[in-house]
Amino acid sequence: MTETGYTSTVYEKIGVIGAGAWGTALACVAAKAGRDVSLWAMEPAVVDSITRTGMNERFLPGTNLPAKIRATNDMAAATKADALLIATPAQHLREMLLRFAPYLADEMPLVLCAKGIERTSGLLLTEVLSETLPRAHVAILSGPSFARDVATGLPTAITIAARMDIAKRLQASLGHSQFRPYVSDDIVAVALGGAAKNVYAIGCGITDGLGLGESARAALLARSFAELTRLGEAMGGRAETFMGLSGLGDLVLSATSSSSRNFAFGRKLGQGQTLQVLLGPGGPLVEGAETARPLLLRAQKHGIEMPIAATVAAVLDSAMTPAAALDQLMNRPLGPERK
């Protein structure tokens, strides 16, 4: 183990599971930080592309990857690491964990890098991991970040949440001058913030698609953050965590940028495109569409009112048009502004 400017020993060998755009970007982060990196891809063509051309031509075209990244579709080889970053989509996490379970060492740090709530169970991804692999060390990486920005070395700051000694080692292992990780032990808040912001980004996109202006979008974003914080505190998260990168920071990025898949999806809904077309085969992953209903059910379980999340869920369930959803929100009874 070596020491870094982040004042903790590092995990020298980092495995990344999932070679989509985000997993590939995280492999770049680990390699630039000086780690020995393996990147597991399900698709043999992706492994061949990275090995042959030094690019992930399918998921991150045009970006040169560090030469020290080793692409593989061998599960055993990919898991010969000190820590694993799990970058598979949220709704496939449980299946992927079960596939990799025979190859994982006990008490290995598993860092969840997707954002969402499991649709079938309503569990946060960290809860899915704890339930599936109870001997693993649970960690989560989240914050305002787009894969291409990270892969090309644009400045990015994120949060890593885990037991604090593990979080600090992960911080030391991944941090460098273009990628700044902050540490937390508030796993619930970091997991919930990354999941819920996708739902609210869809709502802000709908507002934009309806042509309602930036003032309306800012108001919706602010009230969305209040909803998120209320639920998070009820679930045991800390309000100050939601004020940070993995809460407010990620929400602002996802709910205001055309590069956000969830915002772009919501905008198209507001412009009149149908769910059938937008969620059809070949479309981009829109995790907020999968998360809205389980987020609302989780809120109901804790007795937390979330009118914005409920309205987005109704639109996604085809129970309400975007215009009707706006009318419903704007005609709620007036009252004091509250957290």
N, C-alpha and C positions, 0 to 999 in steps of 0.2 A: 504494500500500500504506500502511496505517496501523499505528500502534503501539498496543498494548493493555497492560493490567496484567500480561499473561503474558510481557512482555519479548521479543517477537519480532514481526516483520512478519506480517501476516495474508494469507490467501487471501480476497480480497474477494468473489468470486463462487463460491458453493457450489452444486453440483448434487447432487440426491438421486435415485437410481435405485431405484424401487420404493416405491409409496405404500400399502403395508400399514401396520399399526399402528406398527411400529418405524420404517419409513422416514418416516412422517408425523411421528412424535415427534422424529426427528433433524432434520427440516426446521424444526420449532419451535425446537429448540436453536440451530440456525444463525441463524435469524431473530432470536431473542432476544439473540444475541451481536452483532447489528448487521450481519450479512452479507446480501448480495443472493442470494436463494434461489430456485432452480427445483426443482420436484418432479415427476418423471416417473412417470406411472401408465399401465399397460397398458390399463386399463378406461376408456373414454370417460365412463362414468357417474360414476366417481370424480373425474375432472377437472371434470365439470359440477357435482358436489356441492360441491367445494372452491371453485370459482369463484363459484357462485351463492349458497351459504349460509355460506361460511367454515368449513365442517366437512367432515371425511371421514366421511360418514354410514354408509358400509359398514364401514370397518375401525376407526374410532375415534369412534364416535357420542358426541354430547354434549360434545365438546371443541372449544372455539373456537380456531381457528388464527390466528396472526399475519397481518395483512392483507398483509404484504409477501411472503408465499409465493405464487409463481406456479405453478399446476398446469398441466401440459402432457402430451400424448402424442406430441409431436414430438421424435424422438430428436436431431435436429440442434440444436434449441433447448435441450434439456435439457443437452447436453454443452458448451455455450458457457460454460465455467466454468473457474476456476483449479484446482479440486479436485473430485473426485466421491466421494460416499458411496454405496456399492453395498449396498442393503438387500434384495436379492432372496433368496428361500430358497436354502439351501446346495446342494440337489440340482439347482437350475436355474442355478447361477452360470455354468458354462461356456457354456451356450447363450446366456445374456444377454450375456456378454462378447463372444462372437462377433457377436452382433447389433449391438452398439454399436461394435465395433472400427473400422469405417470413419469414425466421427465423432470419434474420440479423438485428441488431439494426443499426439505422442511425449513421453515422460517426464512425463506428467500424473500427479499423485498419485491413486491409486485406493484408497479406504479401504473395506475389506471390513467389513461390519457384521452379517453373518449368522454363525451358529455351526454348525459341522458338519465332517464328513469326506466327501469325494465317494465315494458308494457304489460306483461302477463302477471307480474307479482306486485307492482308498485314499489319495488325496492330501489333505493339509490344504488349506483354501481358498486360503491364500497360495501354495501350490505350484501349484494350478490356475491362479491368476492369472499367476504367473511363466511357466508353460508356455504359456498361451494368448496373453498379451500381454507378451512379454519386455522390451519397451522402456518399459513403465509403471513408475512408482515404487510399490512394494508397501507398503501400510499396512493395519493392522487395528485396529478399535475394539471393545473387549470389556470386560465387567465386570458387576457386579451391578446390573441395571437392568430395570425393567418399563416397557413403552411408555407406559402411561397415567400412571405417576408422572412420567416424563420430560416428557411433553407438557403436563401440568398444572403443571409447575414445582416438583415436590417435590425436595428435595435429593438429588442423585445424583453418585457419583464413579465414573469408569471409567478404563481404560488405553488409550492410543493407542500402538501399536508401529510403528516405521518406522525408516529411517535417521534419526539423531537430529536433524539440521537440519530435516527434513521433519516429524518428530513434533512438534517445538517450534512450527513454524508452524501445524500443525493444532490444537495445544493453544491457541495464541493465537486462532485463528479460531473455535473452538467454545466456549471457556470463558466462563462468566459466573457470577453469584452462586448460581444453582441447579444448575449443571452444572460439575463440577470434573474436568477430564481430567488424568491423570498420564501422563508419557511414559516410553517404554522403547524400546530397540533389540532386545529379545528377541522377535522376531517368532514364532519357533517356539513358545515357551512360551505366549504370549498366544493364538495360534491353537489350540493343543492344549487349553489349559485351557478355553476357551469351548466346544469341541466335546465333550470327554470329560465335562464336568459334567452334560450332558443325560442321558447313559447312567446315571450314578450317581444322578441325581435320580429316574429311573424305579425304580431299585433301592430307594431310600429310600421312595418312594411305595408300592411293594409291601409293604415292612415295615409301613408305616402301615396299609395296607388289610388286612393279616393280623391287625391288632390286637396287635402285639408290643410296643408301648410306646415311650416316648421314649428309654429307655436303649439299646434295640436300634438305634434309628435313629441315635443319636449314635455308637455303635460302628461301624456300617456307614459312616457319613459319614467318620469318621476313617481307617478302613482304605482307603476309596475314595481319599482324598487321598494316602495313601501310595502306592497303585498309580499314580495319575496322575503323581506326582512321579518315581517310578522310570522310567516310560516317557519322560517329558519330558526327563530328564537323558540318557537313552540316545540321544535324538533331537537333542541339542545345546542344549536349553533350560537355563536356570539355576534352581536350586532356589529362590533368593530371589524370582524372578518368580512362581512358583507360590504363594508365601506371600502374594502381594498380591491386588489387586482382581480381576484376570482369572483367578486360580486359586482360592484358598481363598474369597475374597469371593463370587465368582459361584457356586461350589459350595454354600456355605451357603445363599444365597438360594434357589437353584433346588431344593435338596434338602430344604427345610423349609417352603416356602410353598405354600398351597393355590392361590395365583395363578399358580404355575408350571405350565405345560401338561404338562411332562414328569413332575413329581411327581404331578399330578392323574391323569394317565394310568396311572402305576404303581399308585396307590392303587386305582383302579377294577379293574386287573388283580388286585390282591391281594384285592379284595372279590368276585371271581368273574366279572367281566364278560369277554367273549371278545375276542380280538384282532380277529376279523372285524368285530365291532360297533364297537370302539373305533377301528379304522383304516379304517372304511368311508367312503364318499363323504359329504362335508359335515362331517366331523369336523375338529377343530383340528389345525394342524400340530404334529407331535410329532417333532422332529428327532432326538431320542435314539434313536427306533426305527430310523431310517435309519443312524445312526452306530455302533451297537453292534458289528455284525459287522466293518465295516472298521477300527474301533478295535482290536478283538481281533487281526485279521490283521496290523495294523501292529505290535502288541506282539510277536506271534510272530516277525515279521521281525527284530526287535531282540533276541530271546531274553529277553523280559521276561514274567514270570508275572503274570497279572492275573485272579485267581480270581473277583473280584466282577464285573468286566466280562464274563468268560466265562459266568458264571451268568445275568446279565441277558440276554446274547445267546441263551443256550439257551432261556430263557423266551419271548423274542421270536420265536425260530424254531419255537416249539411243540414243542420237544424235551423240555421239562420243565415241570411245573406250578410255580406260585409256592411252594407248600408244600414240594415236593420240592427246589426250589432252596435254600430256607432250610436244610433238613435237610442238604444237601450241604455248604453253607458251614460249618455249625456242627459238622460231623463231620470237618473237615480236621484233619490232625495238629497237635497243639499245638507251639509253639516260641517263641522269643524275639520280642518286638515289634521290628520293624525298619522302616526307612524304606521 
